[in-house]
């Protein structure tokens, strides 16, 4: 049985841990709010791009795809995967879930070669273990929200696709569903498959310089937007996951403190009882 | 005549939402102006300043390339980046200018899309530097 002093020490250490987890939870909650806000800000921009892309593609559509990025390759020999994780741990199953999903995806492609482009420190480390070929690691995810980095990622993947080095590109990332649930999902990125029909207004619109040039502009931008969206969702998801994990940790710590306090009280009571018995025993002996 | 609604949206949020009587924007093929009841159009934008006339005076926003959707009653600008004159950072504009020059020098071959992008970056930086003074 641990001594009274040992239990006291443990209680104070658990209390300290609880302070840390509580602080982390609050920090994550604040960061989650900001990340969610960034996600919402992007939405109108993303929606408009999708709309433009669909309308332009539908108008230019024929048998042949109006843009090389819309053209599916005849044979799929090599697939690019943009795999997103967080940079730090302490966020529950967030990273292990997405790493597992990536490995699963690599396996599911069978004989098709898979090139993984990891983004986020956890994914970069996980992919170093030789799950698949890694042509380029994009590093940490938090600084990746800058336009420069997103463009670099877009350019790398788009170039690979245009040169025929990649025949398909997908994003594997945690999609943000709500503050309590993230879902590891595979999202096809290239070739772009626009759905939808030409707008009614299409006919009387002026296009400057022309529809083809506009499509040339919109398609890469659309891909950029998709990548940005995935990054923002992953970051929001990370904070949500960390908030939950830290919330649970704080609860567990409370529970542990409760049971340790009980144990401590018992130990103290036992010590008092023993002392009393000794005193009584001593007094009896003197009679 | 009804005013035009001018909205400038970027990936990081809405930069401007205002009513304006006239709007000029840097199209990829040169400046163009919009007055109320303009024919609907989809116009590719280069870098530079969007200027507009509101009831309280003229205004200006710098954009770094994008697309403008012109409707009868307004203009929706989807800009890669947009910045108001009061938020302009001279140092950043200089950095952008330097980066574009470097990119031009570093590649002997660039596809049209990238040339266009770099040129619009340069026009964006230059338009800011012109206003920010020396």
Interface residues (C-beta under 8 A of the other chain):
Chain A: X38 X41 X42 X44 X45 X46 X48 X49 X52 X147 X201 X204 X205 X206 X207 X208 X209 X213 X214 X216 X217 X218 X220 X221 X225 X228
Chain B: X9 X10 X11 X12 X13 X14 X27 X28 X29 X32 X39 X40 X41 X42 X43 X44 X67 X69 X70 X76 X78 X80 X81 X112 X113 X116
